[in-house]
Amino acid sequence: MPLYKYVCPKCGHEVTLLKKISDADNVVCDVCGSKMVRQIGNVGVVFKGNGYYVTDSKKTSSKKEAVKSKS
Ligand SMILES: [Zn+2]
């Protein structure tokens, strides 16, 4: 299970939790009860091979033709 960092948009309270993907959006602030927002890329978890990286390289492929051969 990946580690996620959550920040409360209302009071700024931060927590880091181990969550399943399916549970990842259901985090409530301990302090004020607001729904917390997940922060991606702040915990040291790298999202390679999750579709995240592929989407990014598609964008840059218009600049660099060398990436073309990857498909
Ligand atoms: Zn809060």
N, CA, C, O and the ligand as a Tripos MOL2 file, in Angstrom:
@<TRIPOS>MOLECULE
protein
  285   283    72     0     0
PROTEIN
NO_CHARGES

@<TRIPOS>ATOM
      1 N           0.8410   -1.2060    0.0000 N.3       1 MET1
      2 CA          0.0000    0.0000    0.0000 C.3       1 MET1
      3 C           0.8710    1.2490    0.0000 C.2       1 MET1
      4 O           1.8550    1.3230    0.7360 O.2       1 MET1
      5 N           0.5230    2.2010   -0.7970 N.am      2 PRO2
      6 CA          1.3170    3.4380   -0.8490 C.3       2 PRO2
      7 C           1.0410    4.3420    0.3460 C.2       2 PRO2
      8 O           0.0080    4.2520    1.0080 O.2       2 PRO2
      9 N           1.9950    5.1990    0.5850 N.am      3 LEU3
     10 CA          1.9040    6.1540    1.6720 C.3       3 LEU3
     11 C           1.4420    7.4930    1.1100 C.2       3 LEU3
     12 O           2.0060    8.0000    0.1400 O.2       3 LEU3
     13 N           0.4210    8.0520    1.7230 N.am      4 TYR4
     14 CA         -0.0850    9.3190    1.2310 C.3       4 TYR4
     15 C           0.0140   10.3850    2.3120 C.2       4 TYR4
     16 O          -0.1480   10.1180    3.5030 O.2       4 TYR4
     17 N           0.2800   11.5730    1.8650 N.am      5 LYS5
     18 CA          0.2450   12.7070    2.7780 C.3       5 LYS5
     19 C          -1.0240   13.5080    2.4940 C.2       5 LYS5
     20 O          -1.3620   13.8010    1.3470 O.2       5 LYS5
     21 N          -1.7100   13.8490    3.5790 N.am      6 TYR6
     22 CA         -2.9350   14.6240    3.4340 C.3       6 TYR6
     23 C          -2.8240   15.9410    4.1630 C.2       6 TYR6
     24 O          -2.2360   16.0220    5.2410 O.2       6 TYR6
     25 N          -3.3920   16.9720    3.5680 N.am      7 VAL7
     26 CA         -3.4140   18.2780    4.1990 C.3       7 VAL7
     27 C          -4.8560   18.7690    4.2560 C.2       7 VAL7
     28 O          -5.5910   18.6910    3.2710 O.2       7 VAL7
     29 N          -5.2440   19.2650    5.4000 N.am      8 CYS8
     30 CA         -6.5720   19.8450    5.5360 C.3       8 CYS8
     31 C          -6.5820   21.2460    4.9410 C.2       8 CYS8
     32 O          -5.7970   22.0990    5.3560 O.2       8 CYS8
     33 N          -7.4550   21.4920    3.9800 N.am      9 PRO9
     34 CA         -7.5020   22.8080    3.3450 C.3       9 PRO9
     35 C          -8.0600   23.8820    4.2730 C.2       9 PRO9
     36 O          -7.8800   25.0760    4.0310 O.2       9 PRO9
     37 N          -8.7280   23.4570    5.3210 N.am     10 LYS10
     38 CA         -9.3840   24.4130    6.2110 C.3      10 LYS10
     39 C          -8.4610   24.8860    7.3350 C.2      10 LYS10
     40 O          -8.3430   26.0850    7.5860 O.2      10 LYS10
     41 N          -7.8030   23.9230    8.0170 N.am     11 CYS11
     42 CA         -6.9980   24.3150    9.1770 C.3      11 CYS11
     43 C          -5.5070   24.0360    8.9960 C.2      11 CYS11
     44 O          -4.6980   24.4220    9.8400 O.2      11 CYS11
     45 N          -5.1390   23.3700    7.9010 N.am     12 GLY12
     46 CA         -3.7320   23.1420    7.6270 C.3      12 GLY12
     47 C          -3.1310   21.9360    8.3230 C.2      12 GLY12
     48 O          -1.9260   21.7060    8.2220 O.2      12 GLY12
     49 N          -3.9370   21.1680    9.0200 N.am     13 HIS13
     50 CA         -3.4840   19.9570    9.6950 C.3      13 HIS13
     51 C          -2.9600   18.9430    8.6740 C.2      13 HIS13
     52 O          -3.5870   18.7200    7.6390 O.2      13 HIS13
     53 N          -1.7960   18.3260    8.9730 N.am     14 GLU14
     54 CA         -1.2020   17.3730    8.0430 C.3      14 GLU14
     55 C          -1.0950   15.9820    8.6660 C.2      14 GLU14
     56 O          -0.7660   15.8460    9.8440 O.2      14 GLU14
     57 N          -1.3720   14.9610    7.8740 N.am     15 VAL15
     58 CA         -1.1650   13.5830    8.3140 C.3      15 VAL15
     59 C          -0.5620   12.7840    7.1780 C.2      15 VAL15
     60 O          -0.7590   13.1040    6.0060 O.2      15 VAL15
     61 N           0.1790   11.7340    7.5340 N.am     16 THR16
     62 CA          0.6850   10.8030    6.5280 C.3      16 THR16
     63 C           0.1220    9.4290    6.8440 C.2      16 THR16
     64 O           0.3040    8.9170    7.9480 O.2      16 THR16
     65 N          -0.5580    8.8350    5.8820 N.am     17 LEU17
     66 CA         -1.2650    7.5880    6.1230 C.3      17 LEU17
     67 C          -0.9550    6.5570    5.0510 C.2      17 LEU17
     68 O          -0.6780    6.8820    3.8970 O.2      17 LEU17
     69 N          -1.0120    5.3140    5.4750 N.am     18 LEU18
     70 CA         -0.9040    4.2040    4.5380 C.3      18 LEU18
     71 C          -2.3190    3.8460    4.0920 C.2      18 LEU18
     72 O          -3.1640    3.4830    4.9110 O.2      18 LEU18
     73 N          -2.5660    3.9500    2.8000 N.am     19 LYS19
     74 CA         -3.9400    3.7630    2.3310 C.3      19 LYS19
     75 C          -4.0080    2.9080    1.0900 C.2      19 LYS19
     76 O          -3.1110    2.9260    0.2480 O.2      19 LYS19
     77 N          -5.0930    2.1540    0.9920 N.am     20 LYS20
     78 CA         -5.4000    1.5240   -0.2820 C.3      20 LYS20
     79 C          -5.9170    2.6020   -1.2260 C.2      20 LYS20
     80 O          -6.4640    3.6160   -0.7920 O.2      20 LYS20
     81 N          -5.7340    2.3660   -2.5320 N.am     21 ILE21
     82 CA         -6.2020    3.3500   -3.5100 C.3      21 ILE21
     83 C          -7.6890    3.6280   -3.3360 C.2      21 ILE21
     84 O          -8.1280    4.7750   -3.4290 O.2      21 ILE21
     85 N          -8.4610    2.5770   -3.0830 N.am     22 SER22
     86 CA         -9.9060    2.7290   -2.9870 C.3      22 SER22
     87 C         -10.3290    3.5410   -1.7680 C.2      22 SER22
     88 O         -11.4120    4.1260   -1.7450 O.2      22 SER22
     89 N          -9.4600    3.5700   -0.7510 N.am     23 ASP23
     90 CA         -9.7820    4.3250    0.4650 C.3      23 ASP23
     91 C          -9.1760    5.7140    0.4660 C.2      23 ASP23
     92 O          -9.4240    6.5150    1.3680 O.2      23 ASP23
     93 N          -8.3830    5.9900   -0.5470 N.am     24 ALA24
     94 CA         -7.5030    7.1560   -0.4900 C.3      24 ALA24
     95 C          -8.2300    8.4930   -0.4590 C.2      24 ALA24
     96 O          -7.6620    9.5000   -0.0350 O.2      24 ALA24
     97 N          -9.4660    8.5100   -0.9000 N.am     25 ASP25
     98 CA        -10.1620    9.7940   -0.9530 C.3      25 ASP25
     99 C         -11.0730   10.0350    0.2430 C.2      25 ASP25
    100 O         -11.7660   11.0490    0.3200 O.2      25 ASP25
    101 N         -11.0590    9.0810    1.1780 N.am     26 ASN26
    102 CA        -11.9670    9.2180    2.3110 C.3      26 ASN26
    103 C         -11.2300    9.5270    3.6050 C.2      26 ASN26
    104 O         -11.2970    8.7580    4.5640 O.2      26 ASN26
    105 N         -10.5360   10.6390    3.6280 N.am     27 VAL27
    106 CA         -9.7940   11.0140    4.8190 C.3      27 VAL27
    107 C         -10.3780   12.3080    5.3830 C.2      27 VAL27
    108 O         -10.5220   13.3110    4.6840 O.2      27 VAL27
    109 N         -10.7060   12.2480    6.6670 N.am     28 VAL28
    110 CA        -11.3150   13.3990    7.3150 C.3      28 VAL28
    111 C         -10.3610   13.9510    8.3700 C.2      28 VAL28
    112 O          -9.7460   13.1880    9.1150 O.2      28 VAL28
    113 N         -10.2410   15.2560    8.4320 N.am     29 CYS29
    114 CA         -9.3660   15.9230    9.3740 C.3      29 CYS29
    115 C          -9.7590   15.6270   10.8250 C.2      29 CYS29
    116 O         -10.9260   15.7440   11.1990 O.2      29 CYS29
    117 N          -8.7670   15.2410   11.6320 N.am     30 ASP30
    118 CA         -9.0160   14.9760   13.0510 C.3      30 ASP30
    119 C          -9.4010   16.2290   13.8080 C.2      30 ASP30
    120 O         -10.1200   16.1720   14.8060 O.2      30 ASP30
    121 N          -8.9240   17.3430   13.3330 N.am     31 VAL31
    122 CA         -9.0580   18.5880   14.0690 C.3      31 VAL31
    123 C         -10.3990   19.2750   13.8150 C.2      31 VAL31
    124 O         -11.0970   19.6600   14.7530 O.2      31 VAL31
    125 N         -10.7490   19.4240   12.5410 N.am     32 CYS32
    126 CA        -11.9530   20.2000   12.2400 C.3      32 CYS32
    127 C         -13.0220   19.4210   11.4840 C.2      32 CYS32
    128 O         -14.1350   19.9120   11.2990 O.2      32 CYS32
    129 N         -12.6860   18.2010   11.0440 N.am     33 GLY33
    130 CA        -13.6910   17.3650   10.4020 C.3      33 GLY33
    131 C         -13.8690   17.6110    8.9190 C.2      33 GLY33
    132 O         -14.7680   17.0340    8.3070 O.2      33 GLY33
    133 N         -13.0310   18.4570    8.3200 N.am     34 SER34
    134 CA        -13.1340   18.6920    6.8870 C.3      34 SER34
    135 C         -12.5290   17.5300    6.1080 C.2      34 SER34
    136 O         -11.7270   16.7640    6.6420 O.2      34 SER34
    137 N         -12.9100   17.4090    4.8720 N.am     35 LYS35
    138 CA        -12.3050   16.4050    4.0130 C.3      35 LYS35
    139 C         -10.8960   16.8530    3.6330 C.2      35 LYS35
    140 O         -10.6890   17.9810    3.1840 O.2      35 LYS35
    141 N          -9.9300   15.9500    3.8190 N.am     36 MET36
    142 CA         -8.5420   16.3180    3.5740 C.3      36 MET36
    143 C          -8.1500   16.0860    2.1190 C.2      36 MET36
    144 O          -8.7290   15.2500    1.4250 O.2      36 MET36
    145 N          -7.1590   16.8430    1.6770 N.am     37 VAL37
    146 CA         -6.7140   16.7850    0.2900 C.3      37 VAL37
    147 C          -5.4080   16.0100    0.2060 C.2      37 VAL37
    148 O          -4.4750   16.2810    0.9620 O.2      37 VAL37
    149 N          -5.3360   15.0610   -0.6980 N.am     38 ARG38
    150 CA         -4.1390   14.2450   -0.8270 C.3      38 ARG38
    151 C          -3.0320   14.9990   -1.5680 C.2      38 ARG38
    152 O          -3.2620   15.6190   -2.6070 O.2      38 ARG38
    153 N          -1.8420   14.9270   -1.0070 N.am     39 GLN39
    154 CA         -0.6890   15.5370   -1.6530 C.3      39 GLN39
    155 C           0.1230   14.4510   -2.3430 C.2      39 GLN39
    156 O           0.5330   13.4800   -1.7070 O.2      39 GLN39
    157 N           0.3570   14.6100   -3.6330 N.am     40 ILE40
    158 CA          1.1060   13.5980   -4.3760 C.3      40 ILE40
    159 C           2.5620   14.0290   -4.5420 C.2      40 ILE40
    160 O           2.8490   15.1710   -4.9000 O.2      40 ILE40
    161 N           3.4650   13.1030   -4.2770 N.am     41 GLY41
    162 CA          4.8740   13.3500   -4.5450 C.3      41 GLY41
    163 C           5.6270   14.0150   -3.4090 C.2      41 GLY41
    164 O           6.7590   14.4610   -3.5990 O.2      41 GLY41
    165 N           5.0260   14.0910   -2.2420 N.am     42 ASN42
    166 CA          5.6890   14.7400   -1.1160 C.3      42 ASN42
    167 C           6.2530   13.7520   -0.1030 C.2      42 ASN42
    168 O           6.9260   14.1560    0.8450 O.2      42 ASN42
    169 N           5.9930   12.4930   -0.2900 N.am     43 VAL43
    170 CA          6.3200   11.5200    0.7370 C.3      43 VAL43
    171 C           7.5000   10.6340    0.3500 C.2      43 VAL43
    172 O           8.0050    9.8540    1.1570 O.2      43 VAL43
    173 N           7.9220   10.7720   -0.8920 N.am     44 GLY44
    174 CA          9.0330    9.9470   -1.3320 C.3      44 GLY44
    175 C           8.5770    8.7340   -2.1210 C.2      44 GLY44
    176 O           9.3900    7.8880   -2.4930 O.2      44 GLY44
    177 N           7.3020    8.6470   -2.3750 N.am     45 VAL45
    178 CA          6.7840    7.5780   -3.2260 C.3      45 VAL45
    179 C           6.8420    8.0400   -4.6820 C.2      45 VAL45
    180 O           6.3430    9.1140   -5.0200 O.2      45 VAL45
    181 N           7.4450    7.2330   -5.5290 N.am     46 VAL46
    182 CA          7.5530    7.5950   -6.9360 C.3      46 VAL46
    183 C           6.5210    6.8260   -7.7410 C.2      46 VAL46
    184 O           6.4320    5.6010   -7.6470 O.2      46 VAL46
    185 N           5.7530    7.5440   -8.5250 N.am     47 PHE47
    186 CA          4.6700    6.9250   -9.2610 C.3      47 PHE47
    187 C           5.0790    6.4780  -10.6630 C.2      47 PHE47
    188 O           4.3700    6.7460  -11.6330 O.2      47 PHE47
    189 N           6.1950    5.8120  -10.7680 N.am     48 LYS48
    190 CA          6.6140    5.3070  -12.0700 C.3      48 LYS48
    191 C           5.7980    4.0850  -12.4410 C.2      48 LYS48
    192 O           5.4990    3.2450  -11.5920 O.2      48 LYS48
    193 N           5.4400    3.9910  -13.7060 N.am     49 GLY49
    194 CA          4.7440    2.8090  -14.2040 C.3      49 GLY49
    195 C           3.2950    2.7440  -13.7860 C.2      49 GLY49
    196 O           2.6780    1.6810  -13.8530 O.2      49 GLY49
    197 N           2.7500    3.8440  -13.3610 N.am     50 ASN50
    198 CA          1.3520    3.8710  -12.9650 C.3      50 ASN50
    199 C           0.4830    4.5660  -14.0020 C.2      50 ASN50
    200 O          -0.6990    4.8130  -13.7610 O.2      50 ASN50
    201 N           1.0570    4.8780  -15.1400 N.am     51 GLY51
    202 CA          0.3300    5.6550  -16.1350 C.3      51 GLY51
    203 C           0.6540    7.1370  -16.0000 C.2      51 GLY51
    204 O           0.4560    7.9280  -16.9220 O.2      51 GLY51
    205 N           1.1470    7.4760  -14.8480 N.am     52 TYR52
    206 CA          1.5150    8.8660  -14.5750 C.3      52 TYR52
    207 C           2.6870    9.2910  -15.4420 C.2      52 TYR52
    208 O           2.6560   10.3480  -16.0720 O.2      52 TYR52
    209 N           3.7060    8.4720  -15.4680 N.am     53 TYR53
    210 CA          4.9230    8.7870  -16.2050 C.3      53 TYR53
    211 C           4.6840    8.7350  -17.7150 C.2      53 TYR53
    212 O           5.2430    9.5370  -18.4640 O.2      53 TYR53
    213 N           3.8690    7.8080  -18.1490 N.am     54 VAL54
    214 CA          3.5920    7.6540  -19.5770 C.3      54 VAL54
    215 C           2.9040    8.8880  -20.1280 C.2      54 VAL54
    216 O           3.2310    9.3620  -21.2160 O.2      54 VAL54
    217 N           1.9470    9.4030  -19.3670 N.am     55 THR55
    218 CA          1.2370   10.6040  -19.7770 C.3      55 THR55
    219 C           2.1900   11.7770  -19.9270 C.2      55 THR55
    220 O           2.0660   12.5850  -20.8470 O.2      55 THR55
    221 N           3.1300   11.8550  -19.0180 N.am     56 ASP56
    222 CA          4.0860   12.9540  -19.0230 C.3      56 ASP56
    223 C           5.0100   12.8910  -20.2300 C.2      56 ASP56
    224 O           5.3110   13.9170  -20.8400 O.2      56 ASP56
    225 N           5.4620   11.6850  -20.5770 N.am     57 SER57
    226 CA          6.3990   11.5530  -21.6860 C.3      57 SER57
    227 C           5.7000   11.7920  -23.0290 C.2      57 SER57
    228 O           6.3450   12.1420  -24.0170 O.2      57 SER57
    229 N           4.3930   11.6020  -23.0550 N.am     58 LYS58
    230 CA          3.6320   11.8970  -24.2680 C.3      58 LYS58
    231 C           3.6580   13.3720  -24.5990 C.2      58 LYS58
    232 O           3.7830   13.7700  -25.7570 O.2      58 LYS58
    233 N           3.5390   14.1660  -23.5660 N.am     59 LYS59
    234 CA          3.5730   15.6190  -23.7500 C.3      59 LYS59
    235 C           4.9030   16.0780  -24.3270 C.2      59 LYS59
    236 O           4.9530   16.8750  -25.2640 O.2      59 LYS59
    237 N           5.9790   15.5570  -23.7460 N.am     60 THR60
    238 CA          7.2960   16.0180  -24.1410 C.3      60 THR60
    239 C           7.7340   15.4350  -25.4830 C.2      60 THR60
    240 O           8.7050   15.9080  -26.0730 O.2      60 THR60
    241 N           7.0340   14.4200  -25.9650 N.am     61 SER61
    242 CA          7.4540   13.7730  -27.2000 C.3      61 SER61
    243 C           7.3170   14.7030  -28.4000 C.2      61 SER61
    244 O           7.9750   14.5040  -29.4210 O.2      61 SER61
    245 N           6.4660   15.7150  -28.2790 N.am     62 SER62
    246 CA          6.3320   16.6560  -29.3760 C.3      62 SER62
    247 C           7.5800   17.5210  -29.5130 C.2      62 SER62
    248 O           7.8920   18.0240  -30.5920 O.2      62 SER62
    249 N           8.2780   17.6800  -28.4060 N.am     63 LYS63
    250 CA          9.5200   18.4480  -28.4500 C.3      63 LYS63
    251 C          10.6870   17.5800  -28.8920 C.2      63 LYS63
    252 O          11.4880   17.9590  -29.7470 O.2      63 LYS63
    253 N          10.7560   16.4090  -28.2820 N.am     64 LYS64
    254 CA         11.8630   15.5220  -28.5810 C.3      64 LYS64
    255 C          11.4100   14.3750  -29.4580 C.2      64 LYS64
    256 O          10.6000   13.5520  -29.0310 O.2      64 LYS64
    257 N          11.9130   14.3070  -30.6640 N.am     65 GLU65
    258 CA         11.5060   13.2370  -31.5700 C.3      65 GLU65
    259 C          12.1640   11.9100  -31.2180 C.2      65 GLU65
    260 O          11.7290   10.8570  -31.6840 O.2      65 GLU65
    261 N          13.1780   11.9530  -30.4230 N.am     66 ALA66
    262 CA         13.8990   10.7480  -30.0400 C.3      66 ALA66
    263 C          13.0350    9.8100  -29.2130 C.2      66 ALA66
    264 O          13.2650    8.6010  -29.1950 O.2      66 ALA66
    265 N          12.0490   10.3590  -28.5340 N.am     67 VAL67
    266 CA         11.1620    9.5620  -27.6870 C.3      67 VAL67
    267 C          10.2220    8.7150  -28.5170 C.2      67 VAL67
    268 O           9.6660    7.7250  -28.0410 O.2      67 VAL67
    269 N          10.0530    9.1110  -29.7450 N.am     68 LYS68
    270 CA          9.1260    8.4570  -30.6560 C.3      68 LYS68
    271 C           9.2790    6.9420  -30.7340 C.2      68 LYS68
    272 O           8.2840    6.2190  -30.7870 O.2      68 LYS68
    273 N          10.5000    6.4670  -30.7400 N.am     69 SER69
    274 CA         10.7650    5.0460  -30.9300 C.3      69 SER69
    275 C          10.2810    4.2040  -29.7470 C.2      69 SER69
    276 O          10.2440    2.9760  -29.8290 O.2      69 SER69
    277 N           9.9180    4.8530  -28.6680 N.am     70 LYS70
    278 CA          9.4960    4.1510  -27.4620 C.3      70 LYS70
    279 C           8.1430    3.4650  -27.6430 C.2      70 LYS70
    280 O           7.9130    2.4190  -27.0360 O.2      70 LYS70
    281 N           7.2730    3.9950  -28.4260 N.am     71 SER71
    282 CA          5.9560    3.4510  -28.6150 C.3      71 SER71
    283 C           6.0220    2.1770  -29.4360 C.2      71 SER71
    284 O           4.9900    1.5620  -29.7050 O.2      71 SER71
    285 ZN         -8.7990   20.5620    9.6050 Zn       72 ZN72
@<TRIPOS>BOND
     1     1     2 1
     2     2     3 1
     3     3     4 2
     4     3     5 am
     5     5     6 1
     6     6     7 1
     7     7     8 2
     8     7     9 am
     9     9    10 1
    10    10    11 1
    11    11    12 2
    12    11    13 am
    13    13    14 1
    14    14    15 1
    15    15    16 2
    16    15    17 am
    17    17    18 1
    18    18    19 1
    19    19    20 2
    20    19    21 am
    21    21    22 1
    22    22    23 1
    23    23    24 2
    24    23    25 am
    25    25    26 1
    26    26    27 1
    27    27    28 2
    28    27    29 am
    29    29    30 1
    30    30    31 1
    31    31    32 2
    32    31    33 am
    33    33    34 1
    34    34    35 1
    35    35    36 2
    36    35    37 am
    37    37    38 1
    38    38    39 1
    39    39    40 2
    40    39    41 am
    41    41    42 1
    42    42    43 1
    43    43    44 2
    44    43    45 am
    45    45    46 1
    46    46    47 1
    47    47    48 2
    48    47    49 am
    49    49    50 1
    50    50    51 1
    51    51    52 2
    52    51    53 am
    53    53    54 1
    54    54    55 1
    55    55    56 2
    56    55    57 am
    57    57    58 1
    58    58    59 1
    59    59    60 2
    60    59    61 am
    61    61    62 1
    62    62    63 1
    63    63    64 2
    64    63    65 am
    65    65    66 1
    66    66    67 1
    67    67    68 2
    68    67    69 am
    69    69    70 1
    70    70    71 1
    71    71    72 2
    72    71    73 am
    73    73    74 1
    74    74    75 1
    75    75    76 2
    76    75    77 am
    77    77    78 1
    78    78    79 1
    79    79    80 2
    80    79    81 am
    81    81    82 1
    82    82    83 1
    83    83    84 2
    84    83    85 am
    85    85    86 1
    86    86    87 1
    87    87    88 2
    88    87    89 am
    89    89    90 1
    90    90    91 1
    91    91    92 2
    92    91    93 am
    93    93    94 1
    94    94    95 1
    95    95    96 2
    96    95    97 am
    97    97    98 1
    98    98    99 1
    99    99   100 2
   100    99   101 am
   101   101   102 1
   102   102   103 1
   103   103   104 2
   104   103   105 am
   105   105   106 1
   106   106   107 1
   107   107   108 2
   108   107   109 am
   109   109   110 1
   110   110   111 1
   111   111   112 2
   112   111   113 am
   113   113   114 1
   114   114   115 1
   115   115   116 2
   116   115   117 am
   117   117   118 1
   118   118   119 1
   119   119   120 2
   120   119   121 am
   121   121   122 1
   122   122   123 1
   123   123   124 2
   124   123   125 am
   125   125   126 1
   126   126   127 1
   127   127   128 2
   128   127   129 am
   129   129   130 1
   130   130   131 1
   131   131   132 2
   132   131   133 am
   133   133   134 1
   134   134   135 1
   135   135   136 2
   136   135   137 am
   137   137   138 1
   138   138   139 1
   139   139   140 2
   140   139   141 am
   141   141   142 1
   142   142   143 1
   143   143   144 2
   144   143   145 am
   145   145   146 1
   146   146   147 1
   147   147   148 2
   148   147   149 am
   149   149   150 1
   150   150   151 1
   151   151   152 2
   152   151   153 am
   153   153   154 1
   154   154   155 1
   155   155   156 2
   156   155   157 am
   157   157   158 1
   158   158   159 1
   159   159   160 2
   160   159   161 am
   161   161   162 1
   162   162   163 1
   163   163   164 2
   164   163   165 am
   165   165   166 1
   166   166   167 1
   167   167   168 2
   168   167   169 am
   169   169   170 1
   170   170   171 1
   171   171   172 2
   172   171   173 am
   173   173   174 1
   174   174   175 1
   175   175   176 2
   176   175   177 am
   177   177   178 1
   178   178   179 1
   179   179   180 2
   180   179   181 am
   181   181   182 1
   182   182   183 1
   183   183   184 2
   184   183   185 am
   185   185   186 1
   186   186   187 1
   187   187   188 2
   188   187   189 am
   189   189   190 1
   190   190   191 1
   191   191   192 2
   192   191   193 am
   193   193   194 1
   194   194   195 1
   195   195   196 2
   196   195   197 am
   197   197   198 1
   198   198   199 1
   199   199   200 2
   200   199   201 am
   201   201   202 1
   202   202   203 1
   203   203   204 2
   204   203   205 am
   205   205   206 1
   206   206   207 1
   207   207   208 2
   208   207   209 am
   209   209   210 1
   210   210   211 1
   211   211   212 2
   212   211   213 am
   213   213   214 1
   214   214   215 1
   215   215   216 2
   216   215   217 am
   217   217   218 1
   218   218   219 1
   219   219   220 2
   220   219   221 am
   221   221   222 1
   222   222   223 1
   223   223   224 2
   224   223   225 am
   225   225   226 1
   226   226   227 1
   227   227   228 2
   228   227   229 am
   229   229   230 1
   230   230   231 1
   231   231   232 2
   232   231   233 am
   233   233   234 1
   234   234   235 1
   235   235   236 2
   236   235   237 am
   237   237   238 1
   238   238   239 1
   239   239   240 2
   240   239   241 am
   241   241   242 1
   242   242   243 1
   243   243   244 2
   244   243   245 am
   245   245   246 1
   246   246   247 1
   247   247   248 2
   248   247   249 am
   249   249   250 1
   250   250   251 1
   251   251   252 2
   252   251   253 am
   253   253   254 1
   254   254   255 1
   255   255   256 2
   256   255   257 am
   257   257   258 1
   258   258   259 1
   259   259   260 2
   260   259   261 am
   261   261   262 1
   262   262   263 1
   263   263   264 2
   264   263   265 am
   265   265   266 1
   266   266   267 1
   267   267   268 2
   268   267   269 am
   269   269   270 1
   270   270   271 1
   271   271   272 2
   272   271   273 am
   273   273   274 1
   274   274   275 1
   275   275   276 2
   276   275   277 am
   277   277   278 1
   278   278   279 1
   279   279   280 2
   280   279   281 am
   281   281   282 1
   282   282   283 1
   283   283   284 2
@<TRIPOS>SUBSTRUCTURE
     1 MET1         2 RESIDUE 1 A MET
     2 PRO2         6 RESIDUE 1 A PRO
     3 LEU3        10 RESIDUE 1 A LEU
     4 TYR4        14 RESIDUE 1 A TYR
     5 LYS5        18 RESIDUE 1 A LYS
     6 TYR6        22 RESIDUE 1 A TYR
     7 VAL7        26 RESIDUE 1 A VAL
     8 CYS8        30 RESIDUE 1 A CYS
     9 PRO9        34 RESIDUE 1 A PRO
    10 LYS10       38 RESIDUE 1 A LYS
    11 CYS11       42 RESIDUE 1 A CYS
    12 GLY12       46 RESIDUE 1 A GLY
    13 HIS13       50 RESIDUE 1 A HIS
    14 GLU14       54 RESIDUE 1 A GLU
    15 VAL15       58 RESIDUE 1 A VAL
    16 THR16       62 RESIDUE 1 A THR
    17 LEU17       66 RESIDUE 1 A LEU
    18 LEU18       70 RESIDUE 1 A LEU
    19 LYS19       74 RESIDUE 1 A LYS
    20 LYS20       78 RESIDUE 1 A LYS
    21 ILE21       82 RESIDUE 1 A ILE
    22 SER22       86 RESIDUE 1 A SER
    23 ASP23       90 RESIDUE 1 A ASP
    24 ALA24       94 RESIDUE 1 A ALA
    25 ASP25       98 RESIDUE 1 A ASP
    26 ASN26      102 RESIDUE 1 A ASN
    27 VAL27      106 RESIDUE 1 A VAL
    28 VAL28      110 RESIDUE 1 A VAL
    29 CYS29      114 RESIDUE 1 A CYS
    30 ASP30      118 RESIDUE 1 A ASP
    31 VAL31      122 RESIDUE 1 A VAL
    32 CYS32      126 RESIDUE 1 A CYS
    33 GLY33      130 RESIDUE 1 A GLY
    34 SER34      134 RESIDUE 1 A SER
    35 LYS35      138 RESIDUE 1 A LYS
    36 MET36      142 RESIDUE 1 A MET
    37 VAL37      146 RESIDUE 1 A VAL
    38 ARG38      150 RESIDUE 1 A ARG
    39 GLN39      154 RESIDUE 1 A GLN
    40 ILE40      158 RESIDUE 1 A ILE
    41 GLY41      162 RESIDUE 1 A GLY
    42 ASN42      166 RESIDUE 1 A ASN
    43 VAL43      170 RESIDUE 1 A VAL
    44 GLY44      174 RESIDUE 1 A GLY
    45 VAL45      178 RESIDUE 1 A VAL
    46 VAL46      182 RESIDUE 1 A VAL
    47 PHE47      186 RESIDUE 1 A PHE
    48 LYS48      190 RESIDUE 1 A LYS
    49 GLY49      194 RESIDUE 1 A GLY
    50 ASN50      198 RESIDUE 1 A ASN
    51 GLY51      202 RESIDUE 1 A GLY
    52 TYR52      206 RESIDUE 1 A TYR
    53 TYR53      210 RESIDUE 1 A TYR
    54 VAL54      214 RESIDUE 1 A VAL
    55 THR55      218 RESIDUE 1 A THR
    56 ASP56      222 RESIDUE 1 A ASP
    57 SER57      226 RESIDUE 1 A SER
    58 LYS58      230 RESIDUE 1 A LYS
    59 LYS59      234 RESIDUE 1 A LYS
    60 THR60      238 RESIDUE 1 A THR
    61 SER61      242 RESIDUE 1 A SER
    62 SER62      246 RESIDUE 1 A SER
    63 LYS63      250 RESIDUE 1 A LYS
    64 LYS64      254 RESIDUE 1 A LYS
    65 GLU65      258 RESIDUE 1 A GLU
    66 ALA66      262 RESIDUE 1 A ALA
    67 VAL67      266 RESIDUE 1 A VAL
    68 LYS68      270 RESIDUE 1 A LYS
    69 SER69      274 RESIDUE 1 A SER
    70 LYS70      278 RESIDUE 1 A LYS
    71 SER71      282 RESIDUE 1 A SER
    72 ZN72       285 GROUP 0 **** ****
